[in-house]
Amino acid sequence: MQKMKQFFISELAYWLSQLTNRSLNLTVENEAKLAELKAAGKNIIFAVWHEHLWLPIYYLRTRDCVTLASESRDGEYITGVLDKMDWEVVRGSTSRGGTRSLLRLIKKLRQGKEVAITTDGPTGPRRQVKAGIYYLAKKTDSIIIPLGVAFKTQKVFNSWDRFKLPAPFTKAALVFGEGITIAPENAEDVDYYQDLIRDKINQTINRAEEVIGDE
């Protein structure tokens, strides 16, 4: 019964994602720089808040990208959706399977794949960067690209992350922000980088909100 429920929820979420995301009046900013980074041999980690994952998991699906999903029941549902979008999924979290999943992501980055992380997931606190993305970037000399998402019309859920679901055909923006690298001179300062990543994601969201506000 549980597997059947999981199948139907994942199937419904997948088709809802197709319906909403394909219909968006979408503006994308700064995507061209990703090709430049790849050409320069840089490893890329995308950083996004959990509340904004709806659009990035659709838009990034055609890239050679890996993401992390928790081992919880909710993680099963999202993995079902990601599988249908041809994402490669590593299961784990900071609390369960954290070290194992981090090592697998390090391996994927060293193989040349890109990684996308909800930096405050899977259970929050909301908009607080967890240390995993810092260690991942440090170990692989990767550049962190913050993602900013905004929708003109949206449903905001009463969940820990205030999850955002866009209305079909609404104006939307996806902004690839300024890259963050772990500098040798302060590479051990975890708190500094957690604050920096948080601030850069929020700045990129502000830019996305400006885009959808432009007439």
N, C-alpha and C positions, 0 to 999 in steps of 0.2 A: 504493500500500500504506500509506504514512504517513497519508494523508488518511482511509483506512478505519479505521486504528487510532485516529486522533484522534476520529473519529465514535463509535466503540464505547466508548472510554474516557469521553468526555463524556456519552454517553447513559447509561452505567452510573452515573456519578457523579451525574447529574441525578436518576435514579430512586431512588438510595440516599438522596440528600438529601431527596426527597419522603417516603420511607418513615420515615426517622429523625426528621426535624423535625416532621412532622405528628403523630407519636405521642408527642412529648415531653410530660411533665407540667410545663408551662412557667409560670413566674412572671415577669412583666415589671414593672419599677419605673421610675417617673419619666418615662414616655412622654408624659404629658399636657403637660409643659413644652415639647415640640417645637412643638405647635400655637401656644402663646403666643409662642415665638420667631418663628415664621413670620408670625404676625399683626402682630408688631412690625417686620417687614421685615428680619429678620436672615438672613444666609446661614449655612448649617449645614454643617460638615465632621465626619463621624463618624470617630473614631480607634480602631482595634482592632489588637491583636497578630495576626500572621499565623496563629499556632497556633489562634486562636479564630474564624476567618472562617466556619466551617461554618454556624453558626446565623445570624449577621447577614446573610449573602447571601440566605438564605431569608426571614428575617423582614422585611428592608427592601425586598424585591422589589416591593412595591406602592406604594412612595414614588417620587417623581420624582427618582431617584437615579442618579448616575454614579459609576463606579469606574475604577480603573487596573489594567491587567493587563500583565505584562511581555511582551516580544517573543520570549521563549524558547519552547521546546516545551511546557513546563509552562503557560506563559501561554496557549498555544493551547488546551490542555485546559480550563483554567478559563474562558476566553472562551466556549467551546462550551456550558458549563453556564450561564454568566451570560446568554447569548443566549436560552436556553430559558426563563429566568426573567424575560425582558423588561428586563434591565438595559441601560443604555447604557454601553458600554465604551470607554475611551481606552487605546490600546496605548502602552507605553513604560515606562521605569524611570529610576532615578537614573544608571544607567551607559550605557543605550542609549535614545536618543530622549527624554532627560530634559527638556531645555528645551522642546522641542516639545509634549510631553505636559502639562507644567506650564502652558504658555500656553493649551492647550485646556481644561484644568480651570478656569483663571481665567475664561475666556469662559463656560463652563457655569454657574459660580457667579453671574456677573453677569447671566445670563439667568434666575436664580431657581431653578436646580436645586440639589439637595443632592449632596454628594460624600462617598464613603466610602473611606477609605485604610487599608491595612495598614501601619502606621507603621514596621515593621521589615522589610517585604518589599522585593523578592521573595526575597532570599537571605540576609538577616540582616546583622549579628549579631543573635541572638535578643534581643528586648526592649530594643533600642537604637533610639531614635527617630532617623530620618533627617530632614534639614533641610527636605525638600520640603514637608511639611505646615505648617511654620512660615512659609515664604515664601508658600504658598498662602493662609493665613489673613491674613497681613500685607497682601498685595496686594489682597485683596477685603474686608477688614474683616469677616471671618467669625468665627463662634464655633465653637470646637472642642468637640465632645461626645465624651468618652471612653466606650467601651463595655466593660462587664464581663460576661464569660460564665463560667458554671460548670455542670458536669454531675456528677450523683451517681455514675453509672457510665459509664466511657468507655474507649476504646482510645487509648493514647498511642503515637504512632509514633516510631521511631528516626530522625527527620529533624532538620535543623538547627533547626527551630522547635518540635520536640516537639509536632507537630500532634495536636489532640484531636478524636476522632470519638465522638459520644455513642452509647450503646446505645439501641435502640428502647425507648420507654415510660419511660425514666429521668426522674428529677426534674432540672429544668434551670432556670437563671435567666439573664435578660438585663437588665442594669441600665444605664440611661442616666445617666451621671455628671454632675458639676458642670461647667458650661461654662467654657472657657478663652478669653480674648480677649487680643490683643496690645496691651498698654498703650503709649501714646505715650511715656511717660517712660523706658521701657527697651526700645523696639521693636527696637533693633539688637542686643540681647543674645541671640544664637542659642542659645548653650549653656544659658542660663537657661531658655529655653522648651522646649528639648529635654528637660531634666531635669524640668521641671514637667509636661509632657505624659506622660512616662514614669511619674512618681509618681501622677498622677491616674488613668491607666489602671489601674495596679496597685491603687490604693485602690478603684476601682470593681469590679475582680475580687474583691478581698477582701469587698466587700459582697455580690457574687453568691454567693460561697462561704458566707457567713453565711445567705443566703436558703435555699439548698438544705440547709443544716444544721439549719434550724429544724424543729421537729416540729409 
